[in-house]
Every structure is written in C-alpha cells, then in structure tokens.
Amino acid sequence: MDLDDQMRRYFGTADLNAVPPVALAAGLEHMRVDLGLEKDRSRRFALWTLMFTLGAAPDLDITFTDPADRNAARTLIEMTERLASEDE
C-alpha cells in the first residue's frame, strides 16, 4: 500500500494540512469501515498503521486476531513512543 495513495483515497489529497476537519472525520470513518471489511492481513495492518499514525486506530487486541499481527502492532507503538520521547 502506498501511503500517498491511501491518503488520496480517504482524504482526497496526500496533504493532511489541506483536509478540513469534516473531511478528516469522514475519511477516518471510511477507514474504520474498510478495516472491518478487509480480509488481507497485510492490507489490514497497513490500514491500521495509518489510522494509528492519525491517532484514530481501534484497539489492536480487537483489531488483530493473529498474535503475530498484534505483536507487530505493539512493536510499532513502542517504536513510535521511543521516537517521540527522543524528540522531547
């Protein structure tokens, strides 16, 4: 999944600064629906990752039934937190 393509699909642009709040909310809702319908593990993980980056990801224990996917998501969260603490 190409990030810019996903941004355009859900928000109409790859520039989040150009997305009005109403369009952002609608795009996130569309993402929630697609996440619930997606069967492909890698696409599902990529979609969850984008939602996580935007601060709108559902709980990973509910989202991922496979323990490997949950562990990968936890690793992503830990890495993100580590990077954020380094920036402070």
Secondary structure, DSSP 8 states (H G I E B T S, - for coil): --HHHHHHHHHSSS-GGGS-HHHHHHHHHHHHHHHHH---HHHHHHHHHHHHHTT----HHHH--SHHHHHHHHHHHHHHHHHHHHH-
